[in-house]
Amino acid sequence: MIYFIKKQTISLKTLLFTSLFSLMLFGCTKKKIDYVSYLITYPDGAQDTISFGKNAILMINQGEFQYVFSSDTYDDSKAELTYIKTSYIIDSNKRAFLIKKLGDSKATISKSKSISLEGTGGLVKIDYINSVTREISGDNVCFGNKQCCTKTCHGSVICCTGNIENDPCKNTRCDCTPDIACSLTNGGVKPPPMPSVKEYNKLFEAGQTAISVNFP
């Protein structure tokens, strides 16, 4: 009888230890998030749903200037965004673009907190939609885009930077610019050419305030 009670006590201790260990393991396990989806609302009311993460940059073109975003920290409720405001001019003599950084900022966006940016004709609003977890491999690399870019009709461009292992975009130019056939065409007048979105990524480097990019 004494032996039975002792055996039961050991079993309870073992059960308690196992339960606590499982609880700790579950609490320390973080959900793997590949990227975050956002809703962009432009000054004219048009909207884009876009998704990007650590291996991509997002550019929102507003005609007179462009916002370029990177995102290194995010979870299932919020994201920390680093972004720069830029403008560019065309040097026809040198056949080059001069891209100038006008400012840089950080912002936290969550399900209850959006951010608003100055846009041509009003404000551009960005809302957090949800986090996405899935394998990034094969055709899914760079968000399902084999050309390493995703363009929308309202001025959003996502460019894969080639920073993940075995990324087919690593040696790709990613010369992706806003689609001139969409809403960036003003009154049927073709807008001027733009630099490749990937070139803007250089302005995130410390000390870089302007870069010159030759025409393709």
Steps between C-alpha positions, in 0.01 A plus 500: 500500500782736583668406176181581307475849652867571424456389142195723460692800639777452247246480220338825609836675509584368157164609368543846650850539355387384157208743504719794602762410238236478228357836607843663489577347163169618358549848642850533354403378154442797271272494202701513178380793291617537142345837423219743582208611284406868491219709354612819324238770440600777260380863502246428224349211700661222293639210701769231473550193715871421509722256691870525570756395758870492575619411152320781317451874482180686422484824304188719491527744211315829544624679190700783654662270752524135601486320835720193534441252784694216657369273774730297725287458814142375507275258680136391487372835628737776388792595275790741530554682171802704396436731209657780302345780299672568168476694178687468172597709199616398156838620372461464124860604427648230722215259422451436868246524783592697811309359799502715814395396850276765656462334841484172686268376773387200702141409575307229681188378326252262661144377474390804699752754371546603138744754359430789265746661261488812289401415145427684180150636555459377857606232745613143436376267777658164583314244714624171646285209380660178625818296525560209263684178577597261223800337340699724265630266232473426131248722322402659829835675539457875492125479562412290198659735248749333268629837378586600859264796491133569560342807343156646561292747303512770766870552559612223737799291398651215702853399407674190631852592615645151477595469866367152575684173445474345152301800383457498119478879517856530635658563159200672346501871420147541629450797265143534610327839479137612545279397211449803274188338350308539826398796713843662482412605143364852539246604239648268240845661531778248545695578822880528489711187553597397850800328656481133590343446842801298613722808466308669780616231742847660497359807677440291813877475545655729760624829360325467165293811424503489119597260225546527125370215285573466129213441262446128418 
